[in-house]
Amino acid sequence: MMPRLLQSSSVVVFFNNYLGLFHSQASKLMESRNTQQHQRVKITNVEDALNVFDEMLQRRPLPSIFPFTQVLGQLAMLKHYSTVISLNNQMVVSGIRPDAYTLTIIINCFCHLNQMEFSLSVLGNFFKLGFDVTTYTTLINGFLLKNREAEAAALFNKMMEKGNCKPDVVTFGTLVKGLCLKGTNTAAIQLLKKMEGACKPDVVVYSTIIDSFCKDTLVVDALNLFSEMTSKGIAPDIITYTSFIHGFCKVENWKEAKRLFNEMVENQIINYTSDDFLEMSHEGVVPNMVTYSTLIDGFCKMGKTQDALNLFSQMQACGQLPNIQTYSILLHGL
């Protein structure tokens, strides 16, 4: 049985990314219909959605499912999940039949509302329309949100057994993230090995495990996995390097942390700015005072004093007080 996974904001981020995919695909399908008169409408709030939805329901003949799905997708991305479900019910009563994209959005909304029973009730319609990997992955994440790991594992195994709907890199990545959040790095590595027989792991999957190793101060294990990753031609990204920098800072190996930062800059792996640092924070890589000071020093050496100052301000806003070394770095860099 798969180990218990923790609930995580990363799961919600995953859902939002997938909703963007559904929205985009539905929009493309809609635009490909020359007979479709409805123009794409940008939904910014619930009132916009209600007005557009009501206007479409009043048309004769009724529009196809595509513009309705587009509105529901945008509204779901605004996190108005109950409203999405209510509008979908109105749509069905009016005789408009949902398609696979619509149903996946509805399942996603039920998952966010912690109503997995209703989410599962939607599956009956999918037996008619057919499952795809996105649907399975959405349901797996819904189970994880409810700490129902047994059902998530059963659904994942069902995907592995099916010949026409194998897990993709996102499905594996979601499970890997859950295992790492639980602290079961060994299980995450086992899943990575299993993944290699199904689809090619990407930098996100590797970096997730590397970050987990570094947070547990298992830097040697992280380096070994890093070597494996690069030997397969997968280039590290900002999250990979920052995880290592933070990891070496945790074990008080400041020299190696600084070396990795300089290597990251010299190899032009990224054009490192303060915006990238904010992205790292969103990924759960939370720096301490030493990490901040190391990166501020790197900005100063690159001549990016404004980025160094921005990071210095953010450091204090996040509750990390600078020490004499941090001030010394800034004085020499300005």
C-alpha angles and dihedrals in degrees: 000000000000114000118257113274128214123240109251142182086231088071089056090049088052091053092050091050091051092048087056088055093050091047092050094047093047090049092052091050091049094049091050091064107089091193093057109106099182112103121215111273123204109226113206102163144008093266091057091050094049093049094048093044093050092047091052092048089055094056122106116237095030117241120251123265093266101080090042091053090048091056093045091049094052092045091051090052086056086057097243092137099158091051091052091054092047093050091047090055090052090050093052092047088053090057100257110138117219119232130211093278092051094048092049090054089051092050089050091052092050089050092053089049090052090242100130092156090064089043090056090048088064089061092082089071091050091058085065096043098037131245125265132190092261092057093049092047092049091052092047090055091047090056090048091052088057094044089244095140095158091062091044091052092046091052091047091051090049088055091051090052096048115090097207102042113045122170114266130212091276092054092050092042091055092053092045090053091050093050092049092050088054090051095243097133093160091058089048090054090049090052090049090055090049089049092057089066092053108033139348115275115231134212091269093060094045093045091051091059093040090053091050091051091049093049088054089048089245091136095153091056089048092052091050091052090046090055090050091050096050092044087062092054096256110140119217119244136205093282092052094053095041091052089055093046090052091044094053090046089055091055089044095245095141094164093059092044091055092044091055092049092051090046090052091053098040092051089050091230088153140002091240117213136157089262089062089053091055088052089055091053090053089053090059097258098134112186127213129213094280093050091051092048092049093052093043088054089052092051091050092051089051090052091245096132094157091056088048091052092046090051090047090055093046090049091060093041089056091054097257108131116211119238131210091277092056092051091047091053091052094046091053092044098051 
